[in-house]
Amino acid sequence: MADKLEMLVEKFGGYVKAIIVNKIGSVASYEDIEDCISDVFLEVCKNPDNLPASDNEMKYFIGTIAKRRAVDYFRRISCKNNNCGGTDEDIILTPDKTNIEEESDKKALNTALWNAVQSLGEPDSAIIIYRYFYRRKAHEIGKILSLSPAAVHKRAQRAEKKIKEILVNQGFYE
């Protein structure tokens, strides 16, 4: 099981960290973020026989656990910071000084962007994810995907153009 855990952390650690930092980074300390990440992988490993077989299913499975764990931490930390006397279940989260419409637009754009990246197919979607999500260089991506750095650059340019066209067609940009 230790080997499986190492593989999961190596493969999905960055993804889990990005979700958690996105959800609780504004209120959590570095230690809280690390604890939350550890809790996610602990939860994943509770039932090793029931883990999804494919990487795609595993990604959604781990992503769901990460989001739920991050919400739990957010509630706990917010309550602790506000010295509220109620329980975690009593907390109703409302954004402070946040334009709800603006937040909704950002979420819609993020969803549309993610769907556009996924619609590219392989290896273009992988190139975009490695380049912008993991901040990998073209030569690193090329090694991972068995492509030359020049091919990675060219495919990235074409993919970016396709993504822009998709987002324009959906009304996000003019």
C-alpha positions in Angstrom: 0.0 0.0 0.0 2.9 2.3 0.7 4.0 2.1 -3.0 0.4 2.9 -4.1 0.3 5.9 -1.8 3.6 7.2 -3.1 2.4 6.8 -6.6 -0.9 8.6 -5.8 1.0 11.5 -4.1 3.4 11.8 -6.9 0.7 11.7 -9.6 -2.0 13.7 -7.9 -0.2 15.7 -5.2 0.1 18.9 -7.2 -3.6 18.6 -8.3 -4.7 18.1 -4.6 -2.5 21.0 -3.4 -3.9 23.3 -6.1 -7.5 22.5 -5.1 -6.8 23.0 -1.4 -4.8 26.3 -1.8 -7.6 27.6 -4.0 -10.2 26.8 -1.4 -8.4 27.6 1.9 -5.2 29.5 0.9 -6.7 32.8 2.0 -7.4 31.7 5.6 -5.1 28.8 6.2 -1.5 28.6 7.3 1.1 26.5 5.5 0.7 23.8 8.2 -3.1 23.8 7.8 -2.7 23.3 4.0 -0.2 20.5 4.5 -2.5 18.8 7.1 -5.4 19.1 4.7 -3.4 17.5 1.9 -2.4 14.7 4.2 -6.0 14.1 5.3 -7.0 13.8 1.7 -4.6 11.1 0.9 -5.4 9.4 4.3 -9.1 9.4 3.2 -8.2 8.0 -0.2 -6.2 5.1 1.3 -8.9 4.1 3.8 -10.5 1.7 1.4 -7.7 0.7 -1.1 -9.9 -2.1 -2.6 -12.5 0.4 -3.7 -10.2 2.9 -5.6 -11.1 3.7 -9.2 -9.1 1.8 -11.8 -8.5 4.5 -14.4 -6.5 7.7 -13.9 -9.4 9.9 -15.0 -11.8 8.3 -12.4 -9.1 8.5 -9.8 -8.6 12.2 -10.6 -12.2 13.0 -10.1 -12.4 10.8 -7.0 -9.4 12.5 -5.4 -10.6 15.9 -6.5 -13.9 15.4 -4.8 -12.3 14.3 -1.6 -9.9 17.3 -1.7 -12.8 19.8 -2.2 -14.8 18.4 0.6 -11.8 18.2 3.0 -10.9 21.8 2.1 -14.4 23.0 2.9 -14.2 21.3 6.2 -10.9 23.0 7.0 -12.2 26.3 5.8 -15.2 26.1 8.2 -13.0 25.0 11.1 -10.3 27.7 10.5 -12.9 30.5 9.9 -14.7 29.6 13.0 -11.4 29.5 15.0 -10.4 32.9 13.5 -13.8 34.5 14.3 -14.0 32.9 17.8 -17.5 31.8 17.1 -19.2 29.8 19.7 -21.2 27.5 17.5 -20.3 24.2 16.0 -19.0 23.7 12.5 -22.5 22.8 11.3 -23.9 26.1 12.6 -21.6 28.2 10.3 -23.2 29.8 7.3 -20.4 30.9 4.9 -21.0 34.2 3.2 -18.4 36.0 1.2 -17.1 39.2 2.9 -16.8 42.2 0.7 -17.0 40.1 -2.4 -19.0 40.8 -5.5 -21.1 37.7 -5.9 -21.8 38.3 -9.6 -18.1 38.7 -10.3 -17.3 35.5 -8.4 -20.0 33.7 -10.4 -18.6 35.0 -13.7 -15.1 33.8 -12.7 -16.4 30.4 -11.9 -18.3 30.2 -15.2 -15.1 31.2 -17.0 -13.0 28.7 -15.1 -15.5 25.9 -15.9 -15.6 26.9 -19.6 -11.9 27.1 -19.7 -11.4 23.7 -18.2 -14.0 22.2 -20.6 -12.2 23.8 -23.5 -8.9 22.4 -22.4 -10.5 18.9 -22.0 -12.1 19.1 -25.4 -8.7 19.5 -27.1 -7.9 15.8 -26.7 -4.5 14.3 -26.1 -1.7 15.4 -26.1 -2.8 19.0 -26.5 -4.8 19.1 -23.2 -1.9 17.5 -21.4 0.5 20.1 -22.8 -1.7 23.0 -21.6 -2.2 21.4 -18.2 1.5 20.8 -17.7 2.4 24.2 -19.1 0.0 26.4 -17.1 -1.1 24.2 -14.1 2.2 22.6 -13.3 4.4 25.4 -14.7 6.5 22.9 -16.7 8.9 24.0 -19.4 8.6 22.7 -23.0 11.6 20.4 -22.7 10.1 18.8 -19.5 6.7 18.4 -21.2 8.5 17.0 -24.2 10.2 14.3 -22.1 6.9 13.4 -20.4 4.9 13.1 -23.7 7.8 11.9 -25.9 7.7 15.1 -28.1 10.3 17.5 -29.1 10.3 20.9 -27.4 9.5 22.5 -30.7 6.5 20.3 -31.2 5.4 21.1 -27.7 5.6 24.9 -28.4 3.7 24.6 -31.7 1.0 22.3 -30.3 0.7 24.8 -27.3 0.2 27.7 -29.7 -2.4 25.9 -31.7 -4.2 24.7 -28.5 -4.2 28.2 -27.1 -5.8 29.5 -30.3 -8.5 26.8 -30.2 -9.2 27.5 -26.6 -9.6 31.2 -27.4 -12.0 30.4 -30.3 -14.1 28.2 -28.0 -14.3 30.9 -25.3 -15.2 33.5 -27.9 -17.9 31.3 -29.3 -19.3 30.9 -25.8 -19.4 34.7 -25.3 -16.6 35.1 -22.8 -14.4 37.3 -25.1 -14.9 39.4 -28.1 
